[in-house]
Amino acid sequence: MGEFKGNDIIVRYDEHTCTHSANCVNSLPAVFNINAKPWVNANGAAVEAIKKTVSACPSGALSYEEIRKK
C-alpha cells in the first residue's frame, strides 16, 4: 500500500485492489497524475475535493485519513 502525506490529509493507495478505472485521474488531475513522481500530490487540491474523489473510487483502492491539527 502506498501512502502519500499532505499537510492536511494522507491518501492511501492499494495497487492490488485498483481496477484502473482512472476516475481519480480524470476527476482530480492536480492530485492524481500518473506522469508525476510521486503520482499522488496530497497538497494538490482542497481536502474536501480529495475526500470526494477518493470516496468515489469504484474499487476502494483509495482511502484517506485527515490529519488533525493541534
Sequence and secondary structure as in RCSB ss.txt:
>XXXX:A:sequence
MGEFKGNDIIVRYDEHTCTHSANCVNSLPAVFNINAKPWVNANGAAVEAIKKTVSACPSGALSYEEIRKK
>XXXX:A:secstr
 EEEE SSEEEEE TTT     HHHHH TTTB TTSSSSB TTSS HHHHHHHHHT SSS EEEEE    
